Amino acid sequence: PPYTALPYNWGDQTRRRDIILNSSKISITQKSRNYRSLTLWINALCIDQNNDVEKSEQIQWMRQIYSQAKSVTTWLG
């Protein structure tokens, strides 16, 4: 399905909200923009951040992932 790529920065750990990812509830830091019923590819959630081998392999796919996204949203603030 069409998806939005969202480069994700963990940010302020005191502002959190829950999201559903593959039927599991995950607590993430809250940004000022709300996303409802979107298909998102979020690098920090879709790549195991504790697995250096997986991170190195996934980095090679980043160009393709971002170029095929319906849109790419970046939070700079």
C-alpha positions as CSV (number, residue, x, y, z in Angstrom):
1,P,0.0,0.0,0.0
2,P,1.1,3.6,-0.4
3,Y,3.0,4.7,2.7
4,T,4.5,7.8,4.3
5,A,8.2,7.6,5.3
6,L,8.9,9.3,8.6
7,P,12.5,9.7,9.7
8,Y,12.1,9.6,13.5
9,N,14.0,11.2,16.3
10,W,13.3,9.9,19.8
11,G,13.1,13.5,21.2
12,D,11.8,14.5,24.6
13,Q,11.2,11.3,26.6
14,T,8.7,13.0,28.9
15,R,6.1,13.5,26.1
16,R,4.9,10.1,25.1
17,R,1.9,8.5,23.4
18,D,1.0,5.0,22.3
19,I,0.7,3.8,18.8
20,I,-0.3,0.4,17.3
21,L,2.4,-1.3,15.2
22,N,1.6,-4.7,13.7
23,S,-1.1,-5.2,16.3
24,S,1.2,-4.3,19.2
25,K,1.0,-1.2,21.4
26,I,4.3,0.8,21.4
27,S,5.1,3.9,23.4
28,I,6.9,6.6,21.4
29,T,7.8,10.2,22.0
30,Q,5.0,12.6,21.0
31,K,5.4,15.1,18.2
32,S,3.1,18.0,17.7
33,R,1.5,16.6,14.6
34,N,-1.0,13.7,14.8
35,Y,-1.2,10.9,12.3
36,R,-4.4,8.9,12.1
37,S,-4.9,5.8,9.9
38,L,-1.8,6.2,7.9
39,T,0.6,3.5,6.7
40,L,4.0,4.7,8.0
41,W,7.5,3.4,7.6
42,I,9.4,4.8,10.6
43,N,13.1,4.0,10.5
44,A,13.6,3.9,14.2
45,L,10.7,1.5,14.7
46,C,11.1,-0.7,11.5
47,I,14.8,-1.3,12.1
48,D,16.0,-3.0,15.3
49,Q,18.0,-0.2,16.8
50,N,19.9,-2.7,19.0
51,N,21.1,-4.8,16.1
52,D,24.1,-3.3,14.3
53,V,24.1,-5.9,11.6
54,E,20.4,-5.2,10.8
55,K,21.0,-1.4,10.9
56,S,23.9,-1.7,8.4
57,E,21.8,-3.8,6.0
58,Q,18.8,-1.6,6.2
59,I,20.8,1.6,5.6
60,Q,21.5,0.2,2.1
61,W,17.7,0.2,1.4
62,M,17.0,3.7,2.7
63,R,17.3,5.4,-0.8
64,Q,14.7,3.0,-2.2
65,I,12.4,3.2,0.8
66,Y,12.3,7.0,0.7
67,S,12.1,7.3,-3.0
68,Q,9.1,5.0,-3.3
69,A,7.2,6.6,-0.4
70,K,4.0,8.5,-1.3
71,S,5.5,11.3,0.8
72,V,8.3,11.8,3.3
73,T,7.6,13.8,6.4
74,T,10.4,15.3,8.5
75,W,10.1,17.0,11.9
76,L,12.8,19.6,12.4
77,G,11.6,21.3,15.6
